[in-house]
Amino acid sequence: MSTEIGREHEDRAAKYFADHLGGRVLARNFRIRSAEIDLIAEQGGDLVFIEVRYRRRQQFGSGLESVDGKKRGRIERAARCYLERLSDLERRRFRGVRFDVLVTEGERVYHLKDAWRAP
């Protein structure tokens, strides 16, 4: 998928998260050497790490199915790095941490809150 298409779907997901779920995007495309977090947001006191997936059609599985254990592990490593960069004061303002998936398929956006728990 091209960078432009990926950015378009991340934009849609960020707008959906803010407009329909009442969240606020804090950062986009946070990268470490081996991983990237598409969106980092705040919602209801939680710090939310969001993986955005795009599917034109489901012949190769849904966007949710495409976030496998290897992908989750990379996102978790990046999330730990992000958290380590926050000050104690910044970390304390969040009640909890969770991992969500937002999937764009055609005109629809699907949100899976708390898609997995980090060990």
N, CA, C and O atoms as CSV, one atom per row, in Angstrom:
chain,resi,resn,atom,element,x,y,z
A,1,MET,N,N,0.856,-1.169,0.000
A,1,MET,CA,C,0.000,0.000,0.000
A,1,MET,C,C,0.904,1.235,0.000
A,1,MET,O,O,1.923,1.272,0.690
A,2,SER,N,N,0.527,2.213,-0.761
A,2,SER,CA,C,1.334,3.420,-0.847
A,2,SER,C,C,1.223,4.235,0.444
A,2,SER,O,O,0.259,4.111,1.199
A,3,THR,N,N,2.224,5.060,0.669
A,3,THR,CA,C,2.226,5.938,1.832
A,3,THR,C,C,1.028,6.869,1.812
A,3,THR,O,O,0.434,7.152,2.852
A,4,GLU,N,N,0.677,7.343,0.628
A,4,GLU,CA,C,-0.452,8.271,0.501
A,4,GLU,C,C,-1.768,7.597,0.904
A,4,GLU,O,O,-2.579,8.192,1.614
A,5,ILE,N,N,-1.978,6.369,0.456
A,5,ILE,CA,C,-3.196,5.640,0.811
A,5,ILE,C,C,-3.204,5.359,2.310
A,5,ILE,O,O,-4.232,5.515,2.969
A,6,GLY,N,N,-2.064,4.947,2.848
A,6,GLY,CA,C,-1.967,4.694,4.287
A,6,GLY,C,C,-2.283,5.932,5.102
A,6,GLY,O,O,-3.001,5.856,6.100
A,7,ARG,N,N,-1.758,7.060,4.691
A,7,ARG,CA,C,-2.012,8.326,5.389
A,7,ARG,C,C,-3.491,8.698,5.329
A,7,ARG,O,O,-4.059,9.177,6.311
A,8,GLU,N,N,-4.114,8.471,4.162
A,8,GLU,CA,C,-5.537,8.770,4.005
A,8,GLU,C,C,-6.380,7.951,4.999
A,8,GLU,O,O,-7.309,8.474,5.615
A,9,HIS,N,N,-6.046,6.675,5.141
A,9,HIS,CA,C,-6.820,5.828,6.050
A,9,HIS,C,C,-6.500,6.133,7.519
A,9,HIS,O,O,-7.374,6.013,8.378
A,10,GLU,N,N,-5.281,6.519,7.806
A,10,GLU,CA,C,-4.963,6.969,9.168
A,10,GLU,C,C,-5.716,8.252,9.491
A,10,GLU,O,O,-6.191,8.429,10.612
A,11,ASP,N,N,-5.827,9.150,8.514
A,11,ASP,CA,C,-6.608,10.386,8.708
A,11,ASP,C,C,-8.068,10.050,9.019
A,11,ASP,O,O,-8.657,10.607,9.946
A,12,ARG,N,N,-8.644,9.139,8.239
A,12,ARG,CA,C,-10.030,8.724,8.476
A,12,ARG,C,C,-10.192,8.117,9.865
A,12,ARG,O,O,-11.153,8.418,10.573
A,13,ALA,N,N,-9.258,7.270,10.247
A,13,ALA,CA,C,-9.333,6.621,11.551
A,13,ALA,C,C,-9.206,7.641,12.679
A,13,ALA,O,O,-9.936,7.566,13.668
A,14,ALA,N,N,-8.288,8.588,12.539
A,14,ALA,CA,C,-8.108,9.617,13.569
A,14,ALA,C,C,-9.365,10.467,13.700
A,14,ALA,O,O,-9.788,10.787,14.812
A,15,LYS,N,N,-9.956,10.829,12.584
A,15,LYS,CA,C,-11.184,11.628,12.602
A,15,LYS,C,C,-12.323,10.832,13.240
A,15,LYS,O,O,-13.087,11.370,14.042
A,16,TYR,N,N,-12.432,9.576,12.890
A,16,TYR,CA,C,-13.472,8.715,13.468
A,16,TYR,C,C,-13.289,8.609,14.991
A,16,TYR,O,O,-14.252,8.718,15.749
A,17,PHE,N,N,-12.052,8.396,15.418
A,17,PHE,CA,C,-11.762,8.246,16.846
A,17,PHE,C,C,-12.159,9.513,17.606
A,17,PHE,O,O,-12.720,9.437,18.699
A,18,ALA,N,N,-11.869,10.657,17.033
A,18,ALA,CA,C,-12.213,11.931,17.689
A,18,ALA,C,C,-13.713,12.218,17.605
A,18,ALA,O,O,-14.339,12.542,18.614
A,19,ASP,N,N,-14.275,12.104,16.435
A,19,ASP,CA,C,-15.670,12.512,16.217
A,19,ASP,C,C,-16.694,11.541,16.796
A,19,ASP,O,O,-17.719,11.967,17.326
A,20,HIS,N,N,-16.426,10.246,16.699
A,20,HIS,CA,C,-17.420,9.252,17.111
A,20,HIS,C,C,-17.130,8.610,18.461
A,20,HIS,O,O,-18.037,8.083,19.104
A,21,LEU,N,N,-15.890,8.650,18.889
A,21,LEU,CA,C,-15.528,7.970,20.133
A,21,LEU,C,C,-15.046,8.930,21.218
A,21,LEU,O,O,-14.737,8.510,22.333
A,22,GLY,N,N,-14.983,10.200,20.890
A,22,GLY,CA,C,-14.620,11.205,21.881
A,22,GLY,C,C,-13.172,11.183,22.322
A,22,GLY,O,O,-12.841,11.699,23.390
A,23,GLY,N,N,-12.305,10.594,21.516
A,23,GLY,CA,C,-10.884,10.545,21.859
A,23,GLY,C,C,-10.131,11.731,21.283
A,23,GLY,O,O,-10.656,12.499,20.477
A,24,ARG,N,N,-8.886,11.859,21.722
A,24,ARG,CA,C,-8.025,12.943,21.233
A,24,ARG,C,C,-6.692,12.338,20.822
A,24,ARG,O,O,-6.022,11.698,21.632
A,25,VAL,N,N,-6.309,12.537,19.571
A,25,VAL,CA,C,-5.048,12.000,19.060
A,25,VAL,C,C,-3.905,12.855,19.587
A,25,VAL,O,O,-3.907,14.078,19.447
A,26,LEU,N,N,-2.929,12.186,20.199
A,26,LEU,CA,C,-1.766,12.867,20.773
A,26,LEU,C,C,-0.552,12.814,19.849
A,26,LEU,O,O,0.249,13.747,19.807
A,27,ALA,N,N,-0.424,11.703,19.102
A,27,ALA,CA,C,0.740,11.524,18.229
A,27,ALA,C,C,0.364,10.589,17.090
A,27,ALA,O,O,-0.550,9.772,17.199
A,28,ARG,N,N,1.102,10.737,15.992
A,28,ARG,CA,C,0.888,9.878,14.825
A,28,ARG,C,C,2.217,9.323,14.362
A,28,ARG,O,O,3.248,9.993,14.423
A,29,ASN,N,N,2.175,8.098,13.902
A,29,ASN,CA,C,3.338,7.432,13.316
A,29,ASN,C,C,4.567,7.480,14.216
A,29,ASN,O,O,5.648,7.878,13.783
A,30,PHE,N,N,4.394,7.076,15.462
A,30,PHE,CA,C,5.518,6.989,16.390
A,30,PHE,C,C,6.358,5.782,15.987
A,30,PHE,O,O,5.854,4.660,15.927
A,31,ARG,N,N,7.636,6.013,15.713
A,31,ARG,CA,C,8.505,4.951,15.201
A,31,ARG,C,C,9.689,4.680,16.114
A,31,ARG,O,O,10.289,5.578,16.706
A,32,ILE,N,N,9.988,3.398,16.191
A,32,ILE,CA,C,11.288,2.965,16.698
A,32,ILE,C,C,11.886,2.123,15.574
A,32,ILE,O,O,11.256,1.941,14.532
A,33,ARG,N,N,13.066,1.622,15.776
A,33,ARG,CA,C,13.754,0.937,14.685
A,33,ARG,C,C,12.925,-0.195,14.067
A,33,ARG,O,O,12.894,-0.339,12.844
A,34,SER,N,N,12.267,-0.987,14.887
A,34,SER,CA,C,11.607,-2.182,14.355
A,34,SER,C,C,10.080,-2.116,14.358
A,34,SER,O,O,9.421,-3.119,14.081
A,35,ALA,N,N,9.514,-0.959,14.663
A,35,ALA,CA,C,8.048,-0.902,14.774
A,35,ALA,C,C,7.537,0.521,14.645
A,35,ALA,O,O,8.284,1.496,14.729
A,36,GLU,N,N,6.218,0.595,14.436
A,36,GLU,CA,C,5.548,1.887,14.355
A,36,GLU,C,C,4.169,1.759,14.976
A,36,GLU,O,O,3.499,0.736,14.835
A,37,ILE,N,N,3.758,2.811,15.661
A,37,ILE,CA,C,2.393,2.899,16.165
A,37,ILE,C,C,1.704,3.965,15.324
A,37,ILE,O,O,2.170,5.101,15.239
A,38,ASP,N,N,0.585,3.585,14.699
A,38,ASP,CA,C,-0.096,4.499,13.787
A,38,ASP,C,C,-0.641,5.725,14.510
A,38,ASP,O,O,-0.379,6.855,14.098
A,39,LEU,N,N,-1.394,5.511,15.577
A,39,LEU,CA,C,-1.986,6.616,16.333
A,39,LEU,C,C,-1.812,6.361,17.822
A,39,LEU,O,O,-1.946,5.232,18.294
A,40,ILE,N,N,-1.514,7.422,18.550
A,40,ILE,CA,C,-1.502,7.371,20.009
A,40,ILE,C,C,-2.507,8.416,20.453
A,40,ILE,O,O,-2.441,9.577,20.047
A,41,ALA,N,N,-3.438,7.987,21.295
A,41,ALA,CA,C,-4.555,8.865,21.648
A,41,ALA,C,C,-4.862,8.765,23.133
A,41,ALA,O,O,-4.324,7.930,23.861
A,42,GLU,N,N,-5.742,9.645,23.541
A,42,GLU,CA,C,-6.260,9.648,24.897
A,42,GLU,C,C,-7.771,9.539,24.797
A,42,GLU,O,O,-8.407,10.227,23.999
A,43,GLN,N,N,-8.337,8.667,25.619
A,43,GLN,CA,C,-9.793,8.524,25.639
A,43,GLN,C,C,-10.218,8.074,27.036
A,43,GLN,O,O,-9.763,7.046,27.538
A,44,GLY,N,N,-11.085,8.851,27.640
A,44,GLY,CA,C,-11.625,8.471,28.942
A,44,GLY,C,C,-10.570,8.205,29.995
A,44,GLY,O,O,-10.757,7.345,30.856
A,45,GLY,N,N,-9.463,8.932,29.939
A,45,GLY,CA,C,-8.392,8.746,30.912
A,45,GLY,C,C,-7.378,7.679,30.541
A,45,GLY,O,O,-6.367,7.527,31.227
A,46,ASP,N,N,-7.628,6.933,29.467
A,46,ASP,CA,C,-6.692,5.897,29.023
A,46,ASP,C,C,-5.763,6.426,27.939
A,46,ASP,O,O,-6.147,7.271,27.130
A,47,LEU,N,N,-4.545,5.920,27.938
A,47,LEU,CA,C,-3.618,6.137,26.832
A,47,LEU,C,C,-3.859,4.980,25.870
A,47,LEU,O,O,-3.769,3.814,26.256
A,48,VAL,N,N,-4.165,5.305,24.618
A,48,VAL,CA,C,-4.587,4.292,23.654
A,48,VAL,C,C,-3.596,4.234,22.495
A,48,VAL,O,O,-3.352,5.234,21.820
A,49,PHE,N,N,-3.030,3.050,22.275
A,49,PHE,CA,C,-2.153,2.801,21.135
A,49,PHE,C,C,-3.024,2.135,20.065
A,49,PHE,O,O,-3.618,1.083,20.303
A,50,ILE,N,N,-3.092,2.761,18.887
A,50,ILE,CA,C,-4.047,2.331,17.866
A,50,ILE,C,C,-3.328,1.857,16.612
A,50,ILE,O,O,-2.499,2.570,16.047
A,51,GLU,N,N,-3.656,0.655,16.192
A,51,GLU,CA,C,-3.204,0.123,14.909
A,51,GLU,C,C,-4.327,0.352,13.907
A,51,GLU,O,O,-5.470,-0.041,14.141
A,52,VAL,N,N,-3.991,0.992,12.785
A,52,VAL,CA,C,-4.976,1.256,11.737
A,52,VAL,C,C,-4.740,0.255,10.615
A,52,VAL,O,O,-3.619,0.097,10.131
A,53,ARG,N,N,-5.807,-0.416,10.211
A,53,ARG,CA,C,-5.719,-1.392,9.126
A,53,ARG,C,C,-6.714,-1.004,8.044
A,53,ARG,O,O,-7.815,-0.532,8.327
A,54,TYR,N,N,-6.308,-1.211,6.817
A,54,TYR,CA,C,-7.168,-0.924,5.660
A,54,TYR,C,C,-7.354,-2.212,4.874
A,54,TYR,O,O,-6.401,-2.945,4.611
A,55,ARG,N,N,-8.587,-2.465,4.511
A,55,ARG,CA,C,-8.900,-3.603,3.663
A,55,ARG,C,C,-9.848,-3.145,2.557
A,55,ARG,O,O,-10.933,-2.626,2.819
A,56,ARG,N,N,-9.420,-3.348,1.342
A,56,ARG,CA,C,-10.295,-3.052,0.209
A,56,ARG,C,C,-11.354,-4.136,0.105
A,56,ARG,O,O,-12.516,-3.856,-0.190
A,57,ARG,N,N,-10.947,-5.368,0.347
A,57,ARG,CA,C,-11.881,-6.495,0.377
A,57,ARG,C,C,-11.304,-7.554,1.320
A,57,ARG,O,O,-10.120,-7.531,1.653
A,58,GLN,N,N,-12.152,-8.463,1.733
A,58,GLN,CA,C,-11.752,-9.417,2.771
A,58,GLN,C,C,-11.258,-10.756,2.239
A,58,GLN,O,O,-11.201,-11.720,3.002
A,59,GLN,N,N,-10.906,-10.853,0.986
A,59,GLN,CA,C,-10.517,-12.153,0.444
A,59,GLN,C,C,-9.274,-12.714,1.140
A,59,GLN,O,O,-9.077,-13.929,1.144
A,60,PHE,N,N,-8.441,-11.864,1.724
A,60,PHE,CA,C,-7.257,-12.325,2.440
A,60,PHE,C,C,-7.435,-12.210,3.951
A,60,PHE,O,O,-6.454,-12.233,4.693
A,61,GLY,N,N,-8.670,-12.086,4.407
A,61,GLY,CA,C,-8.960,-11.959,5.826
A,61,GLY,C,C,-9.275,-10.521,6.185
A,61,GLY,O,O,-8.992,-9.592,5.428
A,62,SER,N,N,-9.859,-10.363,7.340
A,62,SER,CA,C,-10.244,-9.028,7.788
A,62,SER,C,C,-9.034,-8.265,8.302
A,62,SER,O,O,-7.977,-8.843,8.553
A,63,GLY,N,N,-9.205,-6.972,8.454
A,63,GLY,CA,C,-8.146,-6.150,9.023
A,63,GLY,C,C,-7.806,-6.567,10.439
A,63,GLY,O,O,-6.647,-6.512,10.851
A,64,LEU,N,N,-8.817,-6.984,11.183
A,64,LEU,CA,C,-8.583,-7.419,12.561
A,64,LEU,C,C,-7.726,-8.681,12.595
A,64,LEU,O,O,-6.845,-8.817,13.444
A,65,GLU,N,N,-7.986,-9.595,11.676
A,65,GLU,CA,C,-7.218,-10.845,11.624
A,65,GLU,C,C,-5.764,-10.607,11.240
A,65,GLU,O,O,-4.897,-11.426,11.544
A,66,SER,N,N,-5.500,-9.501,10.580
A,66,SER,CA,C,-4.139,-9.249,10.103
A,66,SER,C,C,-3.201,-8.736,11.196
A,66,SER,O,O,-1.999,-8.607,10.962
A,67,VAL,N,N,-3.727,-8.445,12.372
A,67,VAL,CA,C,-2.880,-8.006,13.484
A,67,VAL,C,C,-2.524,-9.260,14.287
A,67,VAL,O,O,-3.161,-9.585,15.289
A,68,ASP,N,N,-1.492,-9.946,13.812
A,68,ASP,CA,C,-1.101,-11.216,14.423
A,68,ASP,C,C,-0.161,-11.003,15.610
A,68,ASP,O,O,0.163,-9.867,15.956
A,69,GLY,N,N,0.267,-12.080,16.218
A,69,GLY,CA,C,1.126,-12.005,17.396
A,69,GLY,C,C,2.427,-11.264,17.158
A,69,GLY,O,O,2.885,-10.520,18.025
A,70,LYS,N,N,3.026,-11.459,16.001
A,70,LYS,CA,C,4.277,-10.769,15.671
A,70,LYS,C,C,4.050,-9.256,15.595
A,70,LYS,O,O,4.839,-8.476,16.128
A,71,LYS,N,N,2.972,-8.852,14.932
A,71,LYS,CA,C,2.642,-7.426,14.804
A,71,LYS,C,C,2.335,-6.834,16.180
A,71,LYS,O,O,2.791,-5.737,16.499
A,72,ARG,N,N,1.565,-7.556,16.993
A,72,ARG,CA,C,1.247,-7.075,18.341
A,72,ARG,C,C,2.528,-6.889,19.162
A,72,ARG,O,O,2.660,-5.905,19.891
A,73,GLY,N,N,3.450,-7.813,19.048
A,73,GLY,CA,C,4.718,-7.707,19.783
A,73,GLY,C,C,5.504,-6.464,19.401
A,73,GLY,O,O,6.073,-5.797,20.264
A,74,ARG,N,N,5.539,-6.149,18.107
A,74,ARG,CA,C,6.256,-4.950,17.661
A,74,ARG,C,C,5.584,-3.688,18.194
A,74,ARG,O,O,6.259,-2.756,18.632
A,75,ILE,N,N,4.253,-3.662,18.154
A,75,ILE,CA,C,3.513,-2.503,18.660
A,75,ILE,C,C,3.749,-2.352,20.162
A,75,ILE,O,O,3.918,-1.233,20.647
A,76,GLU,N,N,3.762,-3.448,20.896
A,76,GLU,CA,C,4.005,-3.401,22.341
A,76,GLU,C,C,5.397,-2.865,22.658
A,76,GLU,O,O,5.562,-2.089,23.599
A,77,ARG,N,N,6.405,-3.276,21.876
A,77,ARG,CA,C,7.776,-2.751,22.075
A,77,ARG,C,C,7.800,-1.243,21.862
A,77,ARG,O,O,8.400,-0.513,22.650
A,78,ALA,N,N,7.154,-0.778,20.804
A,78,ALA,CA,C,7.111,0.658,20.530
A,78,ALA,C,C,6.350,1.388,21.636
A,78,ALA,O,O,6.737,2.490,22.025
A,79,ALA,N,N,5.285,0.793,22.141
A,79,ALA,CA,C,4.504,1.409,23.219
A,79,ALA,C,C,5.359,1.550,24.481
A,79,ALA,O,O,5.302,2.578,25.156
A,80,ARG,N,N,6.148,0.527,24.799
A,80,ARG,CA,C,7.046,0.625,25.976
A,80,ARG,C,C,8.043,1.769,25.799
A,80,ARG,O,O,8.311,2.511,26.744
A,81,CYS,N,N,8.593,1.914,24.587
A,81,CYS,CA,C,9.529,3.020,24.320
A,81,CYS,C,C,8.827,4.363,24.480
A,81,CYS,O,O,9.389,5.294,25.056
A,82,TYR,N,N,7.616,4.464,23.979
A,82,TYR,CA,C,6.861,5.717,24.111
A,82,TYR,C,C,6.649,6.036,25.588
A,82,TYR,O,O,6.869,7.166,26.022
A,83,LEU,N,N,6.225,5.044,26.351
A,83,LEU,CA,C,5.969,5.257,27.782
A,83,LEU,C,C,7.242,5.647,28.535
A,83,LEU,O,O,7.198,6.478,29.443
A,84,GLU,N,N,8.367,5.051,28.161
A,84,GLU,CA,C,9.638,5.384,28.805
A,84,GLU,C,C,10.043,6.836,28.562
A,84,GLU,O,O,10.755,7.426,29.375
A,85,ARG,N,N,9.602,7.402,27.469
A,85,ARG,CA,C,9.947,8.789,27.137
A,85,ARG,C,C,9.068,9.802,27.857
A,85,ARG,O,O,9.389,10.990,27.885
A,86,LEU,N,N,7.965,9.346,28.438
A,86,LEU,CA,C,7.090,10.252,29.177
A,86,LEU,C,C,7.651,10.491,30.575
A,86,LEU,O,O,8.278,9.609,31.162
A,87,SER,N,N,7.425,11.664,31.089
A,87,SER,CA,C,7.819,11.936,32.473
A,87,SER,C,C,6.855,11.211,33.407
A,87,SER,O,O,5.781,10.783,32.983
A,88,ASP,N,N,7.235,11.071,34.674
A,88,ASP,CA,C,6.347,10.448,35.664
A,88,ASP,C,C,5.020,11.188,35.730
A,88,ASP,O,O,3.961,10.567,35.820
A,89,LEU,N,N,5.076,12.503,35.686
A,89,LEU,CA,C,3.867,13.317,35.752
A,89,LEU,C,C,2.947,13.025,34.562
A,89,LEU,O,O,1.736,12.877,34.725
A,90,GLU,N,N,3.539,12.944,33.362
A,90,GLU,CA,C,2.738,12.646,32.167
A,90,GLU,C,C,2.109,11.255,32.266
A,90,GLU,O,O,0.935,11.081,31.938
A,91,ARG,N,N,2.884,10.266,32.719
A,91,ARG,CA,C,2.365,8.897,32.841
A,91,ARG,C,C,1.232,8.814,33.849
A,91,ARG,O,O,0.269,8.078,33.635
A,92,ARG,N,N,1.331,9.557,34.942
A,92,ARG,CA,C,0.319,9.486,36.002
A,92,ARG,C,C,-1.020,10.073,35.599
A,92,ARG,O,O,-2.035,9.789,36.233
A,93,ARG,N,N,-1.038,10.878,34.566
A,93,ARG,CA,C,-2.324,11.455,34.168
A,93,ARG,C,C,-3.222,10.440,33.464
A,93,ARG,O,O,-4.413,10.685,33.276
A,94,PHE,N,N,-2.646,9.298,33.074
A,94,PHE,CA,C,-3.428,8.251,32.412
A,94,PHE,C,C,-3.841,7.185,33.419
A,94,PHE,O,O,-3.038,6.721,34.229
A,95,ARG,N,N,-5.099,6.815,33.348
A,95,ARG,CA,C,-5.659,5.791,34.231
A,95,ARG,C,C,-5.153,4.412,33.843
A,95,ARG,O,O,-4.863,3.580,34.704
A,96,GLY,N,N,-5.049,4.175,32.531
A,96,GLY,CA,C,-4.613,2.878,32.036
A,96,GLY,C,C,-4.088,2.982,30.620
A,96,GLY,O,O,-4.093,4.052,30.011
A,97,VAL,N,N,-3.637,1.853,30.111
A,97,VAL,CA,C,-3.098,1.761,28.750
A,97,VAL,C,C,-3.856,0.646,28.047
A,97,VAL,O,O,-4.122,-0.405,28.630
A,98,ARG,N,N,-4.200,0.888,26.791
A,98,ARG,CA,C,-4.841,-0.185,26.034
A,98,ARG,C,C,-4.407,-0.134,24.574
A,98,ARG,O,O,-3.848,0.856,24.101
A,99,PHE,N,N,-4.681,-1.229,23.881
A,99,PHE,CA,C,-4.351,-1.372,22.470
A,99,PHE,C,C,-5.648,-1.582,21.696
A,99,PHE,O,O,-6.380,-2.539,21.948
A,100,ASP,N,N,-5.927,-0.687,20.757
A,100,ASP,CA,C,-7.133,-0.755,19.931
A,100,ASP,C,C,-6.737,-0.976,18.477
A,100,ASP,O,O,-5.599,-0.725,18.080
A,101,VAL,N,N,-7.694,-1.447,17.698
A,101,VAL,CA,C,-7.527,-1.567,16.253
A,101,VAL,C,C,-8.688,-0.834,15.603
A,101,VAL,O,O,-9.842,-1.020,15.989
A,102,LEU,N,N,-8.383,-0.003,14.620
A,102,LEU,CA,C,-9.394,0.655,13.794
A,102,LEU,C,C,-9.197,0.157,12.369
A,102,LEU,O,O,-8.107,0.265,11.807
A,103,VAL,N,N,-10.256,-0.388,11.794
A,103,VAL,CA,C,-10.187,-0.941,10.443
A,103,VAL,C,C,-11.083,-0.120,9.533
A,103,VAL,O,O,-12.251,0.115,9.845
A,104,THR,N,N,-10.533,0.316,8.405
A,104,THR,CA,C,-11.350,0.977,7.395
A,104,THR,C,C,-11.565,-0.024,6.263
A,104,THR,O,O,-10.616,-0.571,5.700
A,105,GLU,N,N,-12.835,-0.246,5.947
A,105,GLU,CA,C,-13.211,-1.126,4.839
A,105,GLU,C,C,-14.276,-0.400,4.042
A,105,GLU,O,O,-15.398,-0.220,4.517
A,106,GLY,N,N,-13.934,0.013,2.845
A,106,GLY,CA,C,-14.868,0.806,2.058
A,106,GLY,C,C,-15.198,2.089,2.795
A,106,GLY,O,O,-14.298,2.838,3.175
A,107,GLU,N,N,-16.472,2.348,2.998
A,107,GLU,CA,C,-16.904,3.555,3.711
A,107,GLU,C,C,-17.039,3.325,5.211
A,107,GLU,O,O,-17.299,4.266,5.961
A,108,ARG,N,N,-16.871,2.111,5.646
A,108,ARG,CA,C,-17.056,1.769,7.059
A,108,ARG,C,C,-15.761,1.846,7.842
A,108,ARG,O,O,-14.673,1.621,7.311
A,109,VAL,N,N,-15.906,2.171,9.117
A,109,VAL,CA,C,-14.782,2.118,10.051
A,109,VAL,C,C,-15.232,1.256,11.216
A,109,VAL,O,O,-16.289,1.487,11.802
A,110,TYR,N,N,-14.421,0.260,11.548
A,110,TYR,CA,C,-14.701,-0.626,12.670
A,110,TYR,C,C,-13.686,-0.355,13.773
A,110,TYR,O,O,-12.498,-0.169,13.510
A,111,HIS,N,N,-14.165,-0.336,14.993
A,111,HIS,CA,C,-13.298,-0.080,16.137
A,111,HIS,C,C,-13.339,-1.283,17.066
A,111,HIS,O,O,-14.408,-1.706,17.505
A,112,LEU,N,N,-12.171,-1.825,17.358
A,112,LEU,CA,C,-12.067,-2.893,18.341
A,112,LEU,C,C,-11.305,-2.340,19.537
A,112,LEU,O,O,-10.080,-2.221,19.519
A,113,LYS,N,N,-12.059,-2.009,20.568
A,113,LYS,CA,C,-11.483,-1.459,21.796
A,113,LYS,C,C,-10.842,-2.609,22.575
A,113,LYS,O,O,-11.392,-3.706,22.670
A,114,ASP,N,N,-9.659,-2.320,23.129
A,114,ASP,CA,C,-8.966,-3.325,23.936
A,114,ASP,C,C,-8.752,-4.609,23.127
A,114,ASP,O,O,-9.067,-5.702,23.596
A,115,ALA,N,N,-8.222,-4.470,21.927
A,115,ALA,CA,C,-8.069,-5.594,21.008
A,115,ALA,C,C,-7.196,-6.709,21.599
A,115,ALA,O,O,-7.405,-7.886,21.306
A,116,TRP,N,N,-6.219,-6.333,22.430
A,116,TRP,CA,C,-5.403,-7.321,23.125
A,116,TRP,C,C,-4.797,-6.668,24.362
A,116,TRP,O,O,-4.791,-5.446,24.505
A,117,ARG,N,N,-4.295,-7.506,25.239
A,117,ARG,CA,C,-3.626,-7.037,26.459
A,117,ARG,C,C,-2.136,-7.361,26.357
A,117,ARG,O,O,-1.753,-8.467,25.974
A,118,ALA,N,N,-1.321,-6.401,26.699
A,118,ALA,CA,C,0.110,-6.625,26.723
A,118,ALA,C,C,0.468,-7.400,27.990
A,118,ALA,O,O,-0.101,-7.143,29.051
A,119,PRO,N,N,1.379,-8.319,27.894
A,119,PRO,CA,C,1.775,-9.099,29.092
A,119,PRO,C,C,2.501,-8.239,30.107
A,119,PRO,O,O,2.899,-8.733,31.162
